[in-house]
Amino acid sequence: NPGEFWNQLALADAESISLREINEDLAVLWGKFRKFCGITFSGPKDLLVRLADRKESDDIERRKSISLAQKLAGSGTPRLG
Protein backbone atom coordinates (compact mmCIF):
# COMPACT_ATOMS: atom_id res chain seq x y z
CA ASN A 1 0.00 0.00 0.00
CA PRO A 2 1.74 3.21 -1.16
CA GLY A 3 -0.06 5.41 1.36
CA GLU A 4 1.12 3.26 4.23
CA PHE A 5 4.66 3.39 2.89
CA TRP A 6 4.70 7.20 2.91
CA ASN A 7 3.11 7.27 6.37
CA GLN A 8 5.88 5.04 7.69
CA LEU A 9 8.49 7.35 6.19
CA ALA A 10 6.85 10.36 7.80
CA LEU A 11 6.81 8.57 11.16
CA ALA A 12 10.50 7.77 10.85
CA ASP A 13 11.15 11.55 10.84
CA ALA A 14 14.39 11.04 8.93
CA GLU A 15 15.98 13.46 6.51
CA SER A 16 17.08 10.56 4.34
CA ILE A 17 16.13 6.97 3.78
CA SER A 18 18.24 3.97 2.95
CA LEU A 19 17.74 1.56 0.11
CA ARG A 20 17.31 -1.13 2.76
CA GLU A 21 14.20 0.67 4.01
CA ILE A 22 12.71 0.55 0.52
CA ASN A 23 13.79 -2.86 -0.75
CA GLU A 24 15.93 -5.34 1.19
CA ASP A 25 16.77 -7.46 -1.88
CA LEU A 26 17.98 -4.46 -3.88
CA ALA A 27 20.01 -3.27 -0.91
CA VAL A 28 21.80 -6.64 -0.77
CA LEU A 29 22.42 -6.59 -4.53
CA TRP A 30 23.73 -3.02 -4.35
CA GLY A 31 26.08 -4.03 -1.52
CA LYS A 32 27.44 -6.93 -3.59
CA PHE A 33 27.94 -4.64 -6.59
CA ARG A 34 29.82 -2.10 -4.47
CA LYS A 35 32.04 -4.87 -3.07
CA PHE A 36 32.72 -6.20 -6.59
CA CYS A 37 33.66 -2.70 -7.78
CA GLY A 38 35.94 -2.19 -4.78
CA ILE A 39 37.78 -5.43 -5.51
CA THR A 40 37.85 -5.12 -9.31
CA PHE A 41 38.59 -1.43 -9.93
CA SER A 42 41.11 0.96 -8.42
CA GLY A 43 38.49 3.74 -8.35
CA PRO A 44 35.62 5.34 -10.24
CA LYS A 45 37.85 6.57 -13.07
CA ASP A 46 39.31 3.08 -13.54
CA LEU A 47 35.79 1.63 -13.75
CA LEU A 48 34.79 4.14 -16.45
CA VAL A 49 38.01 3.73 -18.44
CA ARG A 50 37.79 -0.04 -18.41
CA LEU A 51 34.12 -0.04 -19.38
CA ALA A 52 34.82 2.43 -22.20
CA ASP A 53 37.73 0.28 -23.42
CA ARG A 54 35.52 -2.80 -23.42
CA LYS A 55 32.77 -1.01 -25.35
CA GLU A 56 35.30 0.19 -27.91
CA SER A 57 36.69 -3.34 -28.23
CA ASP A 58 33.17 -4.76 -28.64
CA ASP A 59 32.42 -2.14 -31.31
CA ILE A 60 35.59 -3.06 -33.22
CA GLU A 61 34.71 -6.76 -33.11
CA ARG A 62 31.16 -6.00 -34.26
CA ARG A 63 32.45 -3.96 -37.21
CA LYS A 64 34.85 -6.76 -38.18
CA SER A 65 32.01 -9.28 -38.09
CA ILE A 66 29.77 -7.07 -40.22
CA SER A 67 32.58 -6.50 -42.71
CA LEU A 68 33.28 -10.23 -42.97
CA ALA A 69 29.57 -10.98 -43.41
CA GLN A 70 29.34 -8.37 -46.17
CA LYS A 71 32.40 -9.83 -47.93
CA LEU A 72 30.96 -13.33 -47.72
CA ALA A 73 27.60 -12.15 -48.99
CA GLY A 74 29.28 -10.39 -51.89
CA SER A 75 31.35 -13.44 -52.82
CA GLY A 76 28.36 -15.52 -53.78
CA THR A 77 28.25 -17.45 -50.52
CA PRO A 78 24.65 -18.44 -49.76
CA ARG A 79 23.08 -16.39 -46.98
CA LEU A 80 21.66 -18.01 -43.90
CA GLY A 81 17.99 -17.43 -43.17
C-alpha positions in Angstrom: 0.0 0.0 0.0 1.7 3.2 -1.2 -0.1 5.4 1.4 1.1 3.3 4.2 4.7 3.4 2.9 4.7 7.2 2.9 3.1 7.3 6.4 5.9 5.0 7.7 8.5 7.4 6.2 6.8 10.4 7.8 6.8 8.6 11.2 10.5 7.8 10.8 11.2 11.5 10.8 14.4 11.0 8.9 16.0 13.5 6.5 17.1 10.6 4.3 16.1 7.0 3.8 18.2 4.0 3.0 17.7 1.6 0.1 17.3 -1.1 2.8 14.2 0.7 4.0 12.7 0.6 0.5 13.8 -2.9 -0.7 15.9 -5.3 1.2 16.8 -7.5 -1.9 18.0 -4.5 -3.9 20.0 -3.3 -0.9 21.8 -6.6 -0.8 22.4 -6.6 -4.5 23.7 -3.0 -4.3 26.1 -4.0 -1.5 27.4 -6.9 -3.6 27.9 -4.6 -6.6 29.8 -2.1 -4.5 32.0 -4.9 -3.1 32.7 -6.2 -6.6 33.7 -2.7 -7.8 35.9 -2.2 -4.8 37.8 -5.4 -5.5 37.9 -5.1 -9.3 38.6 -1.4 -9.9 41.1 1.0 -8.4 38.5 3.7 -8.3 35.6 5.3 -10.2 37.9 6.6 -13.1 39.3 3.1 -13.5 35.8 1.6 -13.8 34.8 4.1 -16.4 38.0 3.7 -18.4 37.8 0.0 -18.4 34.1 0.0 -19.4 34.8 2.4 -22.2 37.7 0.3 -23.4 35.5 -2.8 -23.4 32.8 -1.0 -25.4 35.3 0.2 -27.9 36.7 -3.3 -28.2 33.2 -4.8 -28.6 32.4 -2.1 -31.3 35.6 -3.1 -33.2 34.7 -6.8 -33.1 31.2 -6.0 -34.3 32.4 -4.0 -37.2 34.9 -6.8 -38.2 32.0 -9.3 -38.1 29.8 -7.1 -40.2 32.6 -6.5 -42.7 33.3 -10.2 -43.0 29.6 -11.0 -43.4 29.3 -8.4 -46.2 32.4 -9.8 -47.9 31.0 -13.3 -47.7 27.6 -12.1 -49.0 29.3 -10.4 -51.9 31.3 -13.4 -52.8 28.4 -15.5 -53.8 28.3 -17.5 -50.5 24.6 -18.4 -49.8 23.1 -16.4 -47.0 21.7 -18.0 -43.9 18.0 -17.4 -43.2 
